[in-house]
Amino acid sequence: MTTTGTTPRAWLPLAAVACTLVFWASAFVAIRHLGHDFSPGALSLGRLLVGAICLGVVALSRGIPRPSRADLLTIVAIGVLWFGVYNVALNEGERRVDAGTAAMLIQVSPVLIALLAAMFLGERFTVALGIGLALAFGGVALIALSTSDGGDRDVLGVVLCLVSAAVYSVSLILQKPLVGRLPAVQVTWLACTVGAIACLPFAGQLVDEAADAPASSLWWLLYLGVFPTAIAFTTYAFALRHMTASNLGITTYLVPPITIVMGVIFLSEAPPTMAYAGGALALVGVAVARRKPRRKVKDSPAAPEAAMLHR
């Protein structure tokens, strides 16, 4: 009786994370591909409009959300930062660096998340976190050097990807307490809608570019809105409700290898050699930052569940 009741709690968050990782990895490849047909702002608006419509159908079927004024302000902040700024910065960044490099750069976010979680969510700040932070940004420096042969435009691409990582980290910390009070799908829908509204100044570009784009690119745009946006953000919010922010954040370091493989298959491109070394160093930094001291725990009914959530 107890086993059947607790099993879904154990595997559902992990399944949600796996779904998110695959779809987000594919998003880096799709964004890189669509950079030839859509400008960063237009691509962001198109993706968010599709995502908001899909999410709205599901969210409204569960009732009209009634967030408090404080929660609504938080949702607006998440929408502008995570859905608005993040997408525009990443789309522009991927016009200058390949999909795999962009994915590796975004992976400094788990260290930033752990740092912010220690500051604002009461999670532990350790010496390992400081060392991991230094290693992660040392890896970022190597990635920046590996792309500098292409000129200042490539370095700017690195900076834009780091901006995306920073606003993603802040948004996750804002979202963590929010999804404890409100349904994940409704939070995601409201934030996505706010992001779409913030990107409305690019509506003219979207109309013009969509008219000139091939049908395949329009299908890729729809894919971005449905899968990496509507589905993946919802599954991520669901997982965030059942896991700590720092433990969930570190799972995203699986995105770069998935993205690199997809980039080779679908785009015939891969990161520069030095970027692999930088990405590896950044991931070592993430692993060090999230290292927890071993401690003896008395056997209790909660122990197996805690072990599974912490892998």
C-alpha positions in Angstrom: 0.0 0.0 0.0 2.8 2.4 1.0 4.9 1.4 -2.0 2.3 2.0 -4.6 1.5 5.3 -3.1 5.1 6.5 -3.0 6.4 5.1 -6.3 4.7 7.8 -8.5 6.2 10.5 -6.3 9.7 9.0 -6.9 9.6 8.5 -10.7 7.3 11.2 -11.9 9.7 14.2 -11.1 12.6 12.3 -12.7 10.5 11.5 -15.8 9.5 15.2 -16.0 13.2 16.2 -15.8 14.2 13.8 -18.6 11.4 15.1 -20.8 12.6 18.7 -20.2 16.2 17.9 -20.9 15.6 16.3 -24.3 13.2 19.1 -25.5 15.5 21.9 -24.2 18.5 20.3 -26.0 16.5 20.2 -29.2 15.6 23.8 -28.8 19.3 24.9 -29.1 19.5 23.1 -32.4 16.2 24.5 -33.7 17.1 28.1 -32.7 20.4 27.8 -34.5 18.6 26.4 -37.6 15.9 29.1 -37.6 18.5 31.9 -37.2 18.6 32.1 -41.0 14.9 32.8 -41.4 13.9 34.7 -38.2 15.5 37.6 -36.3 15.9 37.0 -32.5 12.9 39.1 -31.4 10.6 37.7 -34.0 11.6 34.1 -33.2 11.0 34.8 -29.5 7.6 36.2 -30.1 6.5 33.4 -32.5 7.7 30.7 -30.1 6.0 32.3 -27.1 2.7 33.0 -28.8 2.4 29.3 -29.8 3.5 28.2 -26.3 1.0 30.6 -24.6 -1.9 29.3 -26.7 -1.1 25.6 -26.0 -0.6 26.3 -22.3 -3.8 28.4 -22.1 -5.9 25.5 -23.3 -4.6 23.2 -20.6 -4.4 25.9 -17.8 -7.9 27.3 -18.3 -9.4 23.8 -18.4 -8.3 23.5 -14.8 -10.0 26.7 -13.8 -9.1 30.4 -13.8 -5.9 31.0 -11.8 -6.2 33.6 -9.0 -2.7 34.5 -7.8 -2.3 37.1 -5.1 -0.9 40.5 -6.0 2.6 39.4 -4.7 2.4 36.2 -6.8 1.3 38.1 -9.8 4.3 40.5 -9.6 6.6 37.5 -9.3 4.9 35.9 -12.4 5.4 39.2 -14.3 9.1 39.2 -13.4 9.5 35.6 -14.4 7.7 36.2 -17.7 9.8 39.2 -18.6 13.1 37.6 -17.6 12.9 33.9 -18.3 10.5 34.0 -21.3 11.4 37.5 -22.7 15.0 38.4 -22.0 16.2 34.8 -22.0 14.8 34.0 -25.4 15.9 37.2 -27.2 19.4 37.0 -25.7 19.8 33.3 -26.5 18.4 33.7 -30.0 20.9 36.5 -30.7 23.7 34.6 -29.1 23.1 31.5 -31.2 23.5 33.6 -34.4 27.1 34.0 -33.2 28.1 30.7 -31.6 27.1 27.1 -32.4 24.3 25.2 -30.6 26.6 23.0 -28.5 28.7 26.0 -27.3 25.5 27.9 -26.3 24.3 24.9 -24.4 27.6 24.6 -22.5 27.5 28.3 -21.6 24.0 28.1 -20.2 25.3 25.4 -17.9 27.0 27.9 -15.6 23.4 28.4 -14.3 23.4 25.5 -11.8 26.3 27.2 -9.9 24.4 30.5 -10.0 21.3 28.8 -8.9 23.1 27.1 -6.0 24.5 30.5 -5.0 21.1 32.3 -5.2 19.4 29.4 -3.4 21.9 29.7 -0.5 21.2 33.5 -0.4 17.4 33.5 -0.7 16.0 30.0 -0.1 18.0 29.1 2.9 20.0 26.3 1.3 23.6 25.7 2.5 26.5 27.8 1.2 29.7 25.8 1.2 33.4 26.2 0.4 32.8 23.7 -2.4 30.3 26.2 -3.9 32.9 28.9 -4.0 35.5 26.6 -5.7 32.9 25.3 -8.1 31.9 28.9 -9.0 35.6 29.7 -9.9 36.0 26.5 -11.9 32.8 27.1 -13.8 33.7 30.6 -14.9 37.2 29.4 -15.7 35.5 27.0 -18.2 33.5 29.9 -19.5 36.7 31.9 -20.1 38.1 28.9 -22.2 34.9 28.8 -24.2 35.2 32.5 -24.9 38.8 32.2 -26.0 37.9 29.3 -28.3 35.4 31.5 -30.2 37.5 34.6 -30.2 39.1 33.7 -33.6 35.9 34.7 -35.3 36.2 38.2 -33.9 34.2 40.3 -31.5 30.9 39.0 -32.8 31.7 35.6 -31.3 32.7 37.0 -27.9 29.4 39.0 -27.9 27.6 35.7 -28.5 29.3 34.2 -25.4 28.2 37.2 -23.3 24.6 37.0 -24.6 24.4 33.3 -23.6 25.7 34.2 -20.2 23.0 36.8 -19.9 20.5 34.1 -20.6 22.1 31.9 -17.9 21.9 34.7 -15.4 18.2 35.5 -16.0 17.3 31.8 -16.0 19.0 31.4 -12.6 17.1 34.3 -11.1 13.8 33.2 -12.5 14.1 29.7 -11.1 14.7 31.0 -7.6 11.7 33.3 -8.0 9.6 30.3 -9.3 10.5 27.8 -6.6 8.2 29.1 -3.8 5.6 30.1 -6.4 4.9 26.5 -7.7 4.5 25.4 -4.1 1.3 27.6 -3.9 0.0 27.5 -7.5 -0.4 24.8 -10.2 2.7 24.5 -12.3 0.8 24.7 -15.7 -1.0 27.9 -14.7 2.2 29.6 -13.5 4.0 28.6 -16.8 1.0 29.8 -18.9 0.8 33.2 -17.2 4.6 33.7 -17.4 4.7 32.7 -21.0 1.9 35.1 -21.8 3.7 37.9 -20.0 6.8 37.0 -22.1 4.8 37.1 -25.3 3.4 40.5 -24.4 6.9 41.8 -23.6 8.0 40.7 -27.1 5.0 42.3 -29.0 7.3 45.1 -30.3 8.7 42.4 -32.7 5.3 41.6 -34.2 5.9 43.4 -37.4 9.2 41.5 -37.9 7.5 38.2 -37.2 4.7 38.8 -39.8 7.2 39.9 -42.5 9.7 37.1 -41.8 7.0 34.4 -41.5 5.7 35.4 -44.9 9.1 34.8 -46.5 10.2 31.7 -44.5 9.9 28.2 -46.0 7.2 25.9 -44.7 9.8 23.7 -42.9 10.9 26.7 -40.8 7.3 27.5 -39.8 6.9 23.9 -38.6 10.2 24.3 -36.6 8.8 27.4 -35.1 5.6 25.6 -34.1 7.8 22.8 -32.6 9.6 25.3 -30.5 6.4 26.7 -29.1 4.7 23.4 -28.4 7.5 21.1 -27.1 10.5 23.0 -25.7 8.2 25.8 -24.5 4.7 24.6 -23.5 5.6 21.0 -22.6 9.1 21.3 -21.3 8.6 24.4 -19.1 5.5 22.7 -17.6 7.4 19.5 -16.8 10.2 21.6 -15.4 7.9 23.5 -13.1 6.3 20.2 -12.0 9.8 18.8 -11.1 10.7 22.0 -9.3 7.7 21.6 -7.1 9.0 18.2 -5.9 12.8 18.8 -5.8 15.1 21.4 -4.4 16.1 24.2 -6.8 19.8 23.4 -6.7 19.3 19.6 -7.2 17.0 20.3 -10.2 19.4 22.9 -11.6 22.3 20.5 -11.8 20.4 18.0 -13.9 20.5 20.4 -16.8 24.3 19.8 -17.3 23.1 16.8 -19.3 21.8 19.2 -21.9 25.2 20.1 -23.6 26.2 16.5 -24.6 22.6 15.9 -26.0 22.8 19.2 -27.9 26.2 18.5 -29.3 25.1 15.1 -30.7 21.9 16.7 -32.2 24.0 19.5 -33.6 26.3 17.1 -35.4 23.4 15.0 -36.7 21.0 17.9 -37.8 23.4 20.9 -38.4 26.7 19.2 -39.2 28.5 21.5 -36.7 30.2 21.0 -33.4 31.9 23.3 -30.9 35.6 24.2 -31.3 38.1 21.9 -29.6 39.0 24.3 -26.8 35.3 24.8 -26.1 35.0 21.1 -25.1 37.8 21.6 -22.6 36.0 24.7 -21.3 32.7 22.9 -21.1 34.3 20.0 -19.2 35.9 22.4 -16.7 32.6 24.2 -16.2 30.8 20.9 -15.6 33.5 19.9 -13.1 32.9 23.3 -11.4 29.1 22.4 -11.3 29.9 19.0 -9.8 32.2 20.4 -7.1 29.7 23.2 -6.3 27.0 20.6 -5.6 29.2 18.2 -3.7 27.6 17.4 -0.3 29.5 16.2 2.7 28.7 12.7 3.7 26.9 12.3 6.9 25.3 9.4 8.7 21.6 9.3 8.6 19.5 7.1 10.8 17.2 4.7 9.0 13.7 6.2 8.6 10.8 5.9 6.2 11.8 9.2 4.6 15.4 8.1 3.9 14.9 6.2 0.6 12.9 9.0 -0.9 15.5 11.6 0.1 18.3 9.5 -1.4 16.4 9.2 -4.7 15.8 12.9 -5.0 19.5 13.6 -4.4 20.5 10.8 -6.8 
